[in-house]
Amino acid sequence: MRFSTKAVNFAIAMAVGLGGGSAVAEDWYPYTVDVWPRLEMRTPRTHLAYVPLFKAEKKWDLCATLPHFNGEFWHAIDYGMVDEARRLGVSLRISLAGGYEGLVLQARQMRDCVASGADAVIVAGVSYDQLDDVVKEIVEGGTPVINVANDMLAETLTAKSSVSFGERGWYLAEYLVKKHPEGGEVAMVGWLPEGGMAGWVFTQHFEDEAKHGAVEMVLNEDEDGGDPVEWLLGAAPDIKYIAADPVNAMAATDSLFNAAKETEVMVLSYDLTDQVYEGIRNGTILAAITDSSVIQGRIAIDQAVRILEGKPYKLHVGPVHFIVDRSNISHIDRDAMLAPKGFEPVLNVD
């Protein structure tokens, strides 16, 4: 799969234009997004500078359910939703499903939103395809349902604010392909993804783009459970990069320092966390991909209000992925990507 690099460059330009640091809610927009004509991710996309409503016409009652608050991603989603609800002047109630085993609980939470009089339901599904009947029931009953962050299959969803998360692997590979184009000297990349299906998806996207340049993946084949970076350095002494999920990326910086290789091997992450962000600032991490999680939360709130007020809205929107590195980190809006330092998740906006 090939994507438009023009959109990525535009996204970076827009982010830089917003300025860095702790931007107030009113200046988070315009923000570069992908727009799909349908709910399905594989349909062709276009690009847009997204501008939300200035204020809601009334204090709508929005009700949301998220899987949990574990990890910085969900803190960012929560921050975006909460801050945008405050900016627009609407109320918001958030429930947690207790993790990805909480399918029954999340279905009940969605129905409880409607029973308690919510004007719209926002859901980050704990399942891709097992909440379809609940979504259909609620939408056919007259209450819009907006899908945020975790992609859901349901064809009756009213709108989506989400991205194709696996594409972070593609964009990371593209960054390296630009540095090492086809025909040049091969750059060896130690690939350390997270486990499970998510790691497999990132790997497929990375491989799909890496083949277009002089980039060769080296996989960790150590079966003894030792330090994967140590094994990679032994298996491929000329390795130039370690590319990984945030946890493995941060561990790699320590391993490279201990091996006195921190100036010879550069580390990249296919996701942005606060530690990775600081690593880019201090030079221990070369680059990372962001999917602007905060903006996904903000747009879901704006979509809900637009739908309730009968105003034009985009059916399926998601921020354009882009690279964060030393060339732009001092200029981009951190609060579009991560919750502010010290942020504690919020469940209610009155």
N, C-alpha and C positions, 0 to 999 in steps of 0.2 A: 504494500500500500504506500502511495506517495501523497504527501500533503503539500499545501501551498506555503512556501517559505515567505512569500510576501505578507501573509497574514501574521506570521511570527514576528517579522521585522516591524510591522505596524503595531503589534501588541507591545513590543518592547518600547517603541517610540511613544506610545500612549502612556505606558506605565512611567517612563522617565519624565514625561511631561507633567505628571501628577505631583512629582516631588517625592522625597523620601520622608522617613520619620513617622511621627504619629499624626497622620492626616485626620481631620475631623470628618464626620460622616458626610457632610454636604459636598465634599470635594473628591469623593471616590470615583466619580464618573466624569466624562464618558469613559467606558472601559471596552476594550476590544473583545468581541465574543464570536464564536461560531454559531451560526443559525441553521438548523435543519428544518426542512419543510414538513417533515413528519416526525413521529416519536422515535422511530427506529434509527439507531446510530449509523447504519451503513448507507443511508441515503446521502446524496451529495449535499455539501454544506456551502454556505456563503458567509461573508464576514460583515460585521456591523459594529459601529461605535455605540455601545448601549448607554442610553440615558433613561433613568427611572423617573417616575412621577416626583413632583416637588413635595406634595402633601396629599394625604388621603382626604376624600370629601367628608368622611365620617369615621368614627372610631370603630372600625370593623373588628370582629372577634375572630382571630385566627388561632387554630389549634394544630399542634405538630406532634409527631412521634418520631424519635430517632432511636437507633440501636442501643447506644450507650454514650458515655462521655470519656471513654478510654482513648487516650492518645491526642496528639495535637491537632490532627485532622478534624475531629469532632468538636474540639474547642473552637477551632476556626469557623466551622459551620455554625455553631451556636452563636458565636460573637457576631457573625454577619447577619444572622436572622434577627437577633435581639436588637442590635444597633440600628438595623434598617426599620424594624417595627417602631422603635422610638423616633427615628427621623421622620417617618411618614405619619406618626400619630395614631397607630393602631395597637390593639392589645394582642398579646401572644401568650399561649400556654403550651409548654413542651412537656411531653412524657417520655420516659425511657423504657425500651422493651427488654432491658436486662441482658442484651447480647443477641447473637445470631441464632440462639436456640429459642428465642422469645416470639415465635411466629404467632402462637395463640394469643399471647398477651398483646402483641402489636395490633392484631386484628380487633381485639376488644377495645384497645385504646382509640383506634380510628372510629369505631362505632360510638364510643363514649363521647368523642368530640362532637359528633352530630347530635347525640341525645342531649348534650348540655347546651346546645344552641349555637355552636360555632358556625360562622359564615363560610369558612373554607378550611379544608384539611390539608396539611403539608406532611409528607411522609418520606423518610429515607428508609426504604424497605430492608427488612432482615432477610428477605428472600426475593429473588429475581422474578419468579413466576407463580408463587403460591398465595399472592394477595389479590390476584385478578378479580375474583368474585366479590371481594370486599370493596374494591375500588368501583366496580361496576354498580354494586348495590347503592353506594353512597352518591355517585354521580347521577344515577338514574333517579335518585331521591331528591335531586336538586341542589346538592352541595358540591362545589368544585373540589377536585383533588389534585394537588401539585406534587410532583415527584422531585425531591432534592437529593443530590449527591449520588446515592446508590441507585444505579439504573434499574428500572423495573419494566417488565414486559407488557403490563396491562394496556390494552388498546383503547380503553375508555378513559385513561388519564386526561385531565383537562390541560395540563402543561407539564413541562420538565425543565428543571435547572440542573444540568449534569453534564459531565464530560465522559469521553471514553478513556478510562484511567490507564489502560494498557499502553496508550499512545505515548506515555511518558518515556517508555523504553525506546520508541521510535525516535523521538526528538533528541534523546541523549545520544543515540547512534548518529543522528544527522549532525550533531555538533562535532563529533569526532571525524565524520566523513568530510566535513568542510576543512578540517585541519589536515586530513590525510586522504586526498582524493585518489581515485583509481589510477593506477600506473605509477604511483610514487612508492617510497619505501614503506613497507608494511608496519603498522603500529599494532602491537599485541596488547590486548585488553583482558585482564583478569575479570571474569564476570561472576559476581557473588550476589544473586538475587535472594529475596526471602523465600521461604518454603511454600509448599502448597500450590493451589491453582493460580493465585496471584503472581507468584514468581514465574510460573510457566508462561502466563500471558505476557509479562514484561519481557521475558526471554524471546518469545516469538516475534514481538515487535522490534526488539533490538536487532535480532538476526536479519529481519526483513530489510532493514535499512543499511546495516553494516556491510552487506554484500555489494553495495554500490560504491564503496570506497576501499582504500588500502587498510582495512581494519579487520583484524583477526581475533575472534573470541577464544579465550583459554578458560575452560571450565575446571572447577575444583573437583578432582577425582579422588581426593584423599578419603579413604574409608576408615581411617583410624580415629577420626574426630579431633584432630589436632588443629593448630592455627591455620586457617585456610590461606591466609596471605603468605605465611612461611612456606606452605606447600607450593603455592603458585610461583613464588620467587625461585624455588628449587627446580620446578618443572619447566619454567620459562624465564631464564636469567635475564633476557632482554625485554621483559615486560615493561610497558611504558605507562599503562593506566590500570587502576582498579576501579571498576564501575559496579555499584551495589545499591541496595536499599539503604535508608539512613542509618540503621543500626550497624550493619556490616561496614558501611562507609566510615563511620566514626571509629569503629574497632580497627579498621585498616590503617587509619592515621597513626594509631598507637603502635601497631605492629611494624609499620614502615619506619617509625622513629626508632624503635628498638633495634631494627635491622640496619640502621644508618642509611636508609634508602629514601628518606622523606623528600629529598631534593631531586631524586632520579625518577621516582614513580609518582604519578599524580592521581588523586582520588576524585571520583565523580559520584553523585547520588541521583537516582531517578525520582527522588521526592525531596521536598524542602521541609525541614523541621527547624526549630530554633537553634539546635546545636549545629546543624549543617549550615544554616545562615551565618552563624558566628564563625564557623570554620572557613567559609568563603571570605569573610571579612579579614580573618587573620592569616589567610594563605594556606591553611592545612587542607582545604577542599578546593579543587579547581572550579567546579561548577555543579549546579543542580537544576532540575526541572521543577517548575511550579504549575499547578493547575488552578491557582488563585481560589483556594477553598472558601475564603471569606466572601468573595464575590458570588459564588454559587449560592450561599445562604442569603445574601442580600437580594439577588435576582428572584429567588423563590418567593420572597415576601412581596416584592414589587409585582410579580406576575399575579399573585393572589388578589392584590388590591385592584389591579387593572381589570381582571376578570369580573370582580364584584361590582365595579363601577361601569362596566360595559365599555371600557376603553380598549383601543388596539393593543394587542400583546403578541409576543412571539411564542409559538407553540413549544419549541424546543430550543433552548439557549444554553451555551456553556462557554466559559472563558477560554480563550486561545492559550494553549500551553506555550511557555517560553523559557529560555535559559536564563538563570541568574548566575553571574560570575563577577570577577573583580571589575570588569569594564562597566557594569551598570548598577552594582549593588548599592552604591552611595546615592543613587538618583531615583530608584524605584520606590514605590509605596509599600513598605513592609506590611502595613495593616490591611492590605488587599490580599495578602497571602497567609499570614499567621495572626492569631489572636495577640493582642498586646501583652507585653510581659506582665506577669502578675494577674492576668485575667482569670477569674473564677467563673465557671459555667453558670448560666442563669436559666431558670425554668419559667419565669413569669415576667411579662411586661404588662403593667396595668394601664 
